[in-house]
């Protein structure tokens, strides 16, 4: 299917590892000019070099998304460098799973507030793109943890807040042809990520979680990136305000 993404400009936070990296690579492979950021400058440089060697047009910048002024400056500078913003993907996350004050602050300051600040800063550029091209899109990366409360944790509630915020953005911006959607991954396997570490340190728990999934496996970052690519593309021009769960039927609830 042709996604009609070639030549568009995208911003992606948390773009050097796991799901974020897969999103950057997938959009770039579709002909999108992709600016991405992450905190680790060395990883940013290595990622940009590797992607550009593949012929992709990417710009990597070291940015701490918890620093409001730095994040806003990155958005504005990148919009100027690319010539506009058509796509915004808020992916950065703290993955702080505990229930203590530090975890609440980390999730709030890494997942939620940067998403709010990204939208506000990018909005003029997205509005301009929508006027000129008929469509602009935002995707927030949440989690199925937003719908599961099996333990006390700061992670799920903040991810749930992202979904609520996205719905409000979608409603408020619909008349301006700016779409806002959420992708909520289930258990996604990344070798050096959460589930990769659990596989190494607690194989019994790892296998137990796999057995809970009807597909008998965990998902891949690429499968999440594919969902994001669809939602930011003009092909999904009438899709806004949704929370797309990509979990291999892990959740048993019915989503009406």
N, C-alpha and C positions, 0 to 999 in steps of 0.2 A: 504493500500500500504506500502510495506517495503521501508523505506528511506535509509537504510544502513548507519545509523549514529552512531551506537553503537561503543564505544571505541574511537571516535574522540574527539579532544580537542578544546574547543571554548572559546573565550573572548567576553564578552558583556559589553558595557558601559551603565551606567544608568539603572542598573538591579534590583532595589528594588521596583519600583512602576510601575503601568500602563502597557504600552506596553513592556517595558524592562523586567519587572518581568515575564510577560507571556512568553516572548521569553526564558528567563532562565529556567523556569519551563518546557516548551515544549521540549526544547533540552535535558534537564536533563532526562525527562521521556522517551526520545528516546535512552537513554544510553550514552549520551555525557557527558564528563567531562567538567563542565562549571565553568570558573572563571569570576566573575562579579565585577563591581565596582560601587560606587556611593559616593557622598560627605559625607552624613550623616552616621557617624560611627555606631550609635545606630541602625539605620535602616538596615545597612549592616549586623551587628551581628545577629539581630533578623531574618532577611531573611535567612541567611545561616543556622541558627539553625533549623528553620522551614523546610527548604528544605532537610537538612540532616536527619531530623527525619523521612522524607518520604522515606529515603533510597537512595536519590540522592547524587551524588558526585559533590559537589559545593564548591568553594572557594570564599569567599567574602572579598573585600579589600576596605577600605576607600581611595578614590582618587579624587582629584579635577582635572578634565580633562583639565581645563584651565591652569594648571601648567605643562608646557612641560616636564620638567625633571622628575617630579613625574609620569606622564603618561608613559613616555618611560621606566622608571625603573620598573613600574608595568608590562608592557608588557614583558620585558626581564626576570624578576623574575618569572612571571607566566609561561612563556614558559619553563623555567628550571624546575619549580615545576611539571608541567604537562607532560613534556617530548616532548614538541612541540606545534605547533598551526596549526590546520586544518581549523578553522572557525573564522572569525572576524566579529563582528556585532557592528557597530557604531550607537548607539541609543541616547546618551546623547544630550539633547537640552535645551535651555534657555526658549523657548516659550515667547520671548519678542515681543509683538505685536505692540508696538508703533512705531512712526516715529520720533525718536530723537537720538542724538548721543549715549546715554547710551544703547538704545535698539540695535542699529547697532553693538556696541562693544560686547554686551552680546551674540548676535546670532553668530557673527563672531568667537568669542573666545570660545564658547561652542559647537557650531554645526559644523562649517567648519574646523577651524584649528586643533582641536583634531582629526578629521577624517583623515586629511592629515598626521598628525604625527603618528597616529595609523598605517596607511598603510606603511609608510616608516620604522617604527620600527619593525613591524611584518613581513615585506616582506621576510627577510632571512628565517624565520621559516615557512612561507607559501610556499616558494619555495622548501624547504626541504621536507615538507609534500607532495607537489604535485609530486615530483620526486619519493618518496617512495610509495605513495598510488594512484597516478594518478589524484588527484583532490584536490584543496583547494579553499575556497570560502570566499568572502567578501560581506556583505550586509550593505548598508547605509539606515537609516530610514529618509525619506524626508517627504513630505506632499503634498496634492493637492493644498495647498496654493501657491506652486511653479507655478501653472498654472492659478491662479486666482488673478486678480489685481483690486479688487473692492474698495480698500482703500489704502492710503499711509501707508506702513508698512515695517519694517526691516526684518520681519520674512520670507515672501515669497521669496524675492530675494536670501537670504542666502540658503534656501532650494532648490531653483533652481540651485544655484552654486554647491550644493552637487551632483545633477543629472549630471551636466556637468562634474564634476570631476570624478565621477564613470565611465562614458563612456570612459574617457581617460585612467583610470586605466584598464578597461576591454580590451581595444585595445592594450595597452602596455604589458599587462601580459598574453594575450591569448596564446602565444607560450610557456609559462612556465606552462600552465594548472592551472593558478590562475584565477578564475572567479570573476567578480565584478558586482553586481546588486543593484538596489534600490527598496525599497517598500515605496510607498507613500500612507499613510492612509488618509481616509476622516475624517468625524466627528466620533470620537471614544469616547464612553462614559466611563468615569472613575469617580466613585462617588466623590473622593476627588481631581479630576482633573479639567481642564478648563470647560468642559461641565457640570460636576456635580455641579460646583460652579454657572454656569449660570442658571442651572435648579433651584437652590435654590434662587438666587438673581434676576433673570429676566426670569421667566417662560414663558412669552409671546415670548421673543426672542428664547428661547429653543424650544418651540413648533413650532414656525415659521420655524426654521431650519429643524426640523424633517419633516415638511410638504413639504419641498423642495426636499426631498429624495424619489425617486420612491419606495423604499422598505418600507417607512413609519417608519423607525427607524434609530438609530445610530448603528455603529459597536461596536464590543467588542475587547479588547486587544488580546483575544485568536484568533480571526479571522486574526489579523495581524501576530501573532506568527506562525500560521499555514502556512502563505505565506512565512515567513522567513525560516521556517524549510524545506519547499520544495526547496527553492532557494539555500540553503547551502548544500543540500544533493546531492550525486552522481546521483540521479534520474534525476536531471536537468543539467546533465553534458554538454549539448550543449547550455545552456541558460546563456548568459553573455552580459552585456552592456544594459540590459533592465531597464525600470522604470515601475514596476508593481503597478498599481493603484488599491487600495482596498477601494472602497468608496460606494458600493451599487448603482452605476450608478448616483452618485450625480453630477459629471461633465457631461456636455452635449456635450463636444467636441468629435470628432472622432479621435482615436489614430491610425494613419496608421504607 
